[in-house]
Each structure stands twice: as C-alpha cells, then as structure tokens.
C-alpha cells in the first residue's frame, strides 16, 4: 500500500492547516487557540467523542470502527506546543506571534494526525477505536505526564500508544526506528559552591570557589571518560558557570550547572551517584562546601520490541522497505512521549524532513511534502492494529 489516495487528494488542504497552525504558535500549556482549532476540526470530521482540557489543555478525539467501540483501543499522539524562538524563515505563513515559532515541527505533527483523523472518520476501516491525542507542553513541560496523570490511559481505555517525530537530515519518504532506547533521559544538575570571599590580592585569606569550580568541571568529564562502559551512551555537559562580579575580588560563591543524558536507567543512576561523590571530594580538597542538586526530567524513550517491528512493517507498506531504517542510532535528545511508553506498550518512529535547518533553529520549517507519508502511516497503522478487534 503506497501513500493513501485520500491523503494525496487532500495534501494541499492538510498543508493549509499546517500553515495556519504555524502562524499561531503557543508555548507549553498555553495552547488555547491551538487546542480550539484542533477540537473544531475533530468535531467537524465526525469524531465520536471530542474532549478538551485533558492535562490542562490537551485534546482527545475518539473514532469508533465499523462495528462500534469494539474491545481494543490504540492511541496516536501529536504534540501541539511551539518554542520561544524568533522565526527567521521568511515564509509567507511565518509566525504572527513575536518571540514564538513552531521550530520543532509540531505544526506538521498536528496536521498529519488531523489528516489521518479525517480519513479514519470517513472510512471506519477498522474494528475497535482510534484515540487521537493532541498533547501540550512537550518542550520541557512534561505535557504527556500531565495527560497521563489526568487519567488519559484509563479514561479512554488505551491499550497501545504510538508517536512520531520529523527529523531533518533524514530524506523525505524515509522512516527510522529501533527497538529499545531511541531517545535519552534528560536530567539537570546544579552544583552550588560556597567558599570564603577575599580581596584578589590576598587569596590566602579566602577559600576560592572558582578554583574549586574549575576542578569540578574537569573532574565531571571523568564520568564519561573513565566511569562509563565505552559501549554505553552517556552525556555529561556543563553548560553554565557563574561566579564573581569584578576583577579584584574572589567571590564567596560559584554555581556550575548542566545536563545529563543517558539511554539506560543504570547509566542515569551511575552519573548521579558519581557526580555526588566527585562534588564531595572536590569540596573536601578545596575546603569549600558544595550543594549538589540533581533533577530527573524525561525518562528514556524506550520502544517495545513487538510494537517496533509492527511499526517498521507498517512504514514499509507506505514506502519501499529500503527506505525504512529499522536499526537507527538513538538520539541523545529527549522526548516526553517516554512517559506514555512507560504507561502502555508502543513505539516512537522518526519521519524524514529532508535537507532542512535543524530542530529548534530559527530557520527550521516543516516540509509539507512529508505530510502524505506521515498521515498515510497513521491510517495504515490504525487499520492494521485494529484489523481484528
């Protein structure tokens, strides 16, 4: 089965929806206009149920198959929020809201799922129910968790859940997926160093937090270089070092902070443990106190094996099998779809966006030509997953 004929016929209209959504970017949970747009479309398509306000501003549509609700339900998820970035695409449909833009392609994700929902409402070529989930606050706000905490899985009796994200650099018409970890956990750390300030000309009277901080930054690199199995993936990045206010004073405090990315729970735990140990050792060696704070954010996005094989097979019905990479290298970026995959079996797949600017870049733009592949994938996945419910 190649690209769905209905989607091909509706390509321009779906691209139009995408561009309308592109013009009204909204941040985190404040996606009221976007959610209203989505709910209006789902209602017009004839969804059997449209519910708003799940996880604060999420929208859910339920589409029953040919025989009614059935015994099985699968969820297809798209993210709605944009980023606090000033757009530089120069597109005729560029953001109308200064300081906000769809720089990650969530406008395209919404449009593809809307296109699939419209077609599924028309054809009902499946047994059971398809739950289309439009989620707020993927960009750091854990909107997926908020929807789950609000009863998403139980209220809509979801058995399996599936997600998709566009990837610049992967050619148009290509899909990529792997079983197991496909995206990293995303944690942050803060190391607040307290010494004793002094005049820079008499350093012996102080306890220099900058020297301790410099040693700390260097020692943190040993976690990956000397504590991590070379065949495992771990990133420890110091991204901020704040200290001092003038050239002739040794400050009393310094703050070092950054991020940790891992593909397994064991690596995540090890990094946190070693950071605490290193901080204690550096503090003792330099006579300063170091307060260590480690905050866990999105968990590892972990694809279930059976669901991964199923998704790869579905993608190979839309495009030639040679255009479906079933062993793509995981990305060290994070994704809050991870919470949904912790709650239910499923898988997350990448869709090619071609040779465009990277995600979160002010010149990034979703390629409308990807719509036909993504929407067709959603339709075929629903029809196959619910073929015999």
VOGU-3710 file (C-alpha; in Angstrom, 3 decimals, decimal comma):
1> xxxxxxxxxx> 0,000/0,000/0,000  1,625/3,279/-1,090  0,629/6,759/0,064  -3,079/6,839/0,897  -5,147/8,169/-2,018  -7,420/10,225/0,215  -4,399/11,872/1,812  -2,829/12,533/-1,587  -6,054/14,213/-2,714  -6,203/16,271/0,492
11> xxxxxxxxxx> -2,496/17,155/0,570  -2,971/20,860/-0,183  -5,760/21,245/2,365  -3,784/19,493/5,092  -0,740/21,625/4,268  -3,032/24,631/4,634  -3,997/23,533/8,126  -0,315/23,135/8,947  0,454/26,658/7,802  -2,459/28,102/9,751
21> xxxxxxxxxx> -1,182/26,374/12,871  2,320/27,604/12,085  1,071/31,180/12,278  -0,360/30,844/15,792  2,446/29,220/17,831  1,814/28,872/21,551  4,155/27,879/24,363  3,950/24,951/26,809  0,432/24,650/28,304  -0,843/27,997/26,983
31> xxxxxxxxxx> -2,078/26,437/23,738  -5,689/27,554/23,956  -6,026/28,784/20,368  -4,288/25,715/19,004  -6,423/23,372/21,095  -9,603/25,140/19,979  -8,518/24,782/16,326  -7,876/21,059/16,818  -11,144/20,442/18,668  -13,135/22,267/15,978
41> xxxxxxxxxx> -11,567/20,139/13,238  -12,121/16,859/15,078  -15,741/17,756/15,712  -16,272/18,678/12,063  -14,696/15,386/10,950  -17,305/13,473/12,945  -15,262/12,031/15,785  -17,497/10,050/18,116  -16,099/11,926/21,085  -14,023/15,100/21,425
51> xxxxxxxxxx> -12,718/16,002/24,857  -10,727/19,093/25,770  -8,831/20,064/28,901  -7,047/16,728/29,450  -3,741/17,505/31,140  -4,835/21,155/31,362  -5,065/21,920/27,629  -4,787/18,599/25,793  -7,367/17,484/23,235  -8,534/13,910/22,642
61> xxxxxxxxxx> -10,690/12,589/19,821  -12,202/9,089/19,718  -13,074/7,406/16,423  -15,007/4,135/16,527  -14,587/1,485/13,854  -17,158/-0,022/11,552  -18,765/-2,099/14,297  -18,713/0,455/17,076  -16,311/0,944/20,012  -15,000/-2,618/19,973
71> xxxxxxxxxx> -12,751/-4,206/22,560  -9,398/-2,594/21,733  -8,203/0,995/21,553  -4,952/2,405/20,276  -3,731/5,974/20,703  -1,915/8,102/18,138  -0,199/11,161/19,602  0,862/14,562/18,229  2,374/17,455/20,205  0,945/20,976/19,998
81> xxxxxxxxxx> 3,342/23,442/21,621  5,885/25,731/19,966  9,157/27,272/21,149  10,200/30,724/22,449  12,272/31,466/19,327  12,154/34,391/16,903  11,381/32,945/13,473  13,780/33,626/10,593  12,255/31,518/7,819  10,869/34,425/5,811
91> xxxxxxxxxx> 7,885/32,236/4,908  4,631/33,842/3,825  2,936/31,917/6,636  5,545/32,807/9,283  4,603/33,190/12,929  2,277/36,077/13,701  3,349/35,979/17,346  6,698/37,647/18,029  9,078/35,507/20,036  7,311/32,225/19,344
101> xxxxxxxxxx> 7,568/29,779/16,451  6,998/26,164/15,510  10,698/25,368/15,298  10,288/21,652/16,015  7,614/20,691/13,510  4,744/20,212/15,922  2,581/22,076/13,406  3,355/19,311/10,921  2,721/16,616/13,511  -0,719/18,065/14,247
111> xxxxxxxxxx> -1,585/18,427/10,572  -0,617/14,828/9,779  -2,700/13,451/12,635  -5,629/15,689/11,677  -5,411/14,413/8,103  -5,400/10,836/9,345  -8,310/11,512/11,707  -10,420/12,966/8,909  -9,805/9,923/6,730  -10,424/7,437/9,555
121> xxxxxxxxxx> -13,720/9,170/10,346  -14,750/8,796/6,711  -13,725/5,182/6,151  -14,009/3,483/9,566  -11,900/0,686/8,069  -11,042/-0,948/11,366  -12,537/-2,669/14,410  -12,227/-1,079/17,807  -11,403/2,569/18,412  -8,658/5,004/17,497
131> xxxxxxxxxx> -7,842/7,677/20,084  -6,102/10,720/18,609  -4,176/12,585/21,298  -3,050/16,189/20,878  -0,688/16,989/23,728  0,528/20,322/25,144  3,887/21,155/26,689  6,232/18,622/25,109  9,020/21,213/25,057  10,090/20,872/28,666
141> xxxxxxxxxx> 6,707/20,943/30,364  6,023/17,179/30,540  2,598/17,535/28,980  2,470/13,791/28,322  2,796/13,118/32,039  0,141/15,724/32,792  -2,305/13,989/30,450  -1,479/10,592/31,959  -1,886/11,966/35,485  -5,259/13,333/34,369
151> xxxxxxxxxx> -6,398/9,808/33,521  -5,709/9,677/29,782  -4,953/5,962/29,582  -7,729/4,788/31,894  -10,436/7,212/30,830  -10,048/6,290/27,167  -9,164/2,638/27,816  -5,988/2,841/25,732  -4,214/-0,465/25,072  -1,280/0,731/22,957
161> xxxxxxxxxx> 0,234/4,122/22,121  2,238/5,352/19,137  4,195/8,524/18,406  6,095/10,110/15,520  8,582/12,966/15,083  10,069/14,542/11,990  13,863/14,526/11,640  15,846/16,960/9,471  18,626/15,200/7,590  16,597/12,039/7,074
171> xxxxxxxxxx> 15,386/12,126/3,448  11,746/12,719/2,621  9,855/9,478/2,274  12,089/7,699/4,792  11,280/6,325/8,235  13,668/5,316/11,029  13,082/3,330/14,201  14,799/0,945/16,610  13,748/-1,318/19,438  14,747/-0,335/22,952
181> xxxxxxxxxx> 16,038/3,151/23,760  15,520/5,576/20,874  15,877/8,864/22,791  17,668/9,749/26,008  16,593/10,690/29,501  17,006/14,408/30,219  18,258/15,427/33,645  19,736/18,656/35,005  22,192/19,312/37,791  23,297/22,301/39,865
191> xxxxxxxxxx> 26,472/22,415/41,969  26,413/25,443/44,262  29,870/26,096/45,707  30,302/28,179/48,843  33,776/29,304/49,862  35,020/32,455/51,562  35,450/35,685/49,670  38,550/37,844/49,876  40,456/40,524/48,046  42,139/39,033/44,993
201> xxxxxxxxxx> 45,493/40,366/46,209  45,321/38,282/49,390  43,877/34,936/48,242  45,265/33,108/51,293  42,542/34,719/53,377  39,796/33,209/51,238  38,519/29,842/50,050  38,260/30,253/46,301  35,035/28,771/44,825  36,244/29,474/41,278
211> xxxxxxxxxx> 39,299/27,242/41,632  37,080/24,551/43,168  34,584/25,023/40,349  37,288/24,666/37,709  38,432/21,414/39,314  34,840/20,281/39,453  34,264/20,915/35,742  37,387/18,943/34,850  36,560/16,065/37,179  32,999/15,711/35,871
221> xxxxxxxxxx> 34,453/14,774/32,486  35,855/11,616/34,073  32,348/10,216/34,487  32,059/9,564/30,755  35,765/9,079/30,060  36,587/6,731/32,941  33,418/5,509/34,658  31,247/4,638/31,660  31,453/1,469/29,576  32,658/2,658/26,140
231> xxxxxxxxxx> 29,825/0,658/24,575  27,217/2,578/26,594  25,932/6,082/25,849  26,140/8,901/28,358  26,489/12,673/28,072  27,522/14,942/30,961  27,647/18,551/29,790  28,478/21,570/31,932  26,601/24,432/30,285  26,835/27,222/32,864
241> xxxxxxxxxx> 29,495/28,560/35,269  28,549/31,690/37,192  30,889/33,408/39,653  32,280/36,786/40,577  31,376/40,383/39,846  34,654/42,270/39,496  38,326/41,706/38,674  39,827/42,275/42,128  37,575/40,238/44,401  37,463/36,491/44,927
251> xxxxxxxxxx> 33,756/35,763/45,289  32,173/33,761/48,044  30,077/31,559/45,748  30,100/29,937/42,327  27,474/27,857/40,544  28,137/25,113/37,994  25,200/23,545/36,172  24,350/21,482/33,128  22,610/18,406/31,754  22,972/14,626/31,812
261> xxxxxxxxxx> 21,657/12,388/29,031  21,522/8,580/29,230  19,973/5,683/27,346  19,600/3,339/30,310  18,434/3,667/33,887  21,742/2,192/35,075  23,784/4,904/33,344  21,443/7,556/34,702  21,866/6,257/38,247  25,634/5,945/37,912
271> xxxxxxxxxx> 26,009/9,513/36,649  24,031/10,930/39,554  25,979/8,870/42,108  29,382/9,778/40,695  28,534/13,467/40,495  27,670/13,477/44,168  30,873/11,650/45,042  33,010/13,992/42,930  31,362/17,057/44,466  32,054/15,774/47,984
281> xxxxxxxxxx> 35,681/15,051/47,139  36,344/18,386/45,447  34,656/20,205/48,307  36,843/18,479/50,879  40,025/19,018/48,877  39,398/22,755/48,496  37,842/23,435/51,882  34,557/24,612/50,377  31,015/23,285/50,659  29,222/22,088/47,535
291> xxxxxxxxxx> 25,456/21,679/47,483  24,514/19,126/44,799  21,046/19,138/43,240  20,088/16,568/40,598  16,660/16,828/38,958  15,286/13,999/36,838  13,143/15,096/33,928  12,034/12,990/30,943  12,866/9,284/31,197  14,406/7,245/28,389
301> xxxxxxxxxx> 12,101/6,879/25,375  12,009/3,087/25,139  10,369/1,336/22,191  8,738/-2,010/22,901  10,157/-4,725/20,642  6,924/-6,124/19,203  5,478/-2,673/18,591  8,716/-1,585/16,911  8,585/-4,495/14,459  4,932/-3,715/13,786
311> xxxxxxxxxx> 5,631/-0,022/13,105  8,507/-0,851/10,773  6,250/-3,207/8,836  3,563/-0,521/8,567  6,095/2,033/7,302  7,284/-0,490/4,700  3,748/-0,567/3,315  3,858/3,192/2,734  7,362/3,433/1,239  9,822/0,819/-0,080
321> xxxxxxxxxx> 11,379/-1,292/2,671  14,779/0,118/1,690  13,533/3,488/2,982  12,755/2,152/6,452  15,765/2,043/8,779  14,950/-0,490/11,490  18,177/-0,002/13,450  18,628/3,757/13,617  21,118/5,034/16,185  19,330/6,530/19,206
331> xxxxxxxxxx> 19,343/10,292/19,661  20,590/11,866/22,883  17,807/14,441/22,775  14,763/13,904/24,984  11,059/13,361/24,330  8,203/13,237/26,816  6,425/10,550/24,798  8,650/8,439/27,055  6,023/8,761/29,790  3,377/7,295/27,501
341> xxxxxxxxxx> 5,632/4,357/26,618  6,115/3,733/30,329  2,335/3,626/30,739  1,453/1,473/27,713  3,180/-0,656/25,050  4,006/1,112/21,800  6,738/2,717/19,753  8,073/6,053/18,531  9,188/6,477/14,913  11,142/9,145/13,023
351> xxxxxxxxxx> 9,908/10,613/9,727  12,271/12,265/7,262  12,020/16,040/6,842  14,727/16,247/4,195  17,575/18,711/3,975  16,265/21,479/6,235  17,605/23,522/9,123  17,831/21,577/12,360  15,154/21,311/15,017  14,935/24,337/17,321
361> xxxxxxxxxx> 16,695/26,508/14,717  15,088/29,876/13,822  15,203/28,916/10,118  13,692/25,461/10,557  10,440/24,704/8,748  8,430/21,510/8,432  8,421/20,247/4,831  4,804/19,893/3,704  5,800/17,095/1,332  6,282/14,880/4,395
371> xxxxxxxxxx> 2,557/15,127/5,216  1,444/12,413/2,810  3,892/9,891/4,267  3,119/10,641/7,915  -0,658/10,771/7,577  -0,694/7,593/5,462  1,410/5,865/8,102  -1,091/6,772/10,823  -4,030/5,499/8,797  -2,392/2,203/7,898
381> xxxxxxxxx> -1,148/1,686/11,462  -4,695/2,085/12,799  -6,185/-0,228/10,184  -3,588/-2,931/10,809  -3,501/-2,673/14,595  -7,294/-2,895/14,762  -7,893/-5,286/11,898  -9,461/-7,972/14,050  -10,569/-6,335/17,276
//
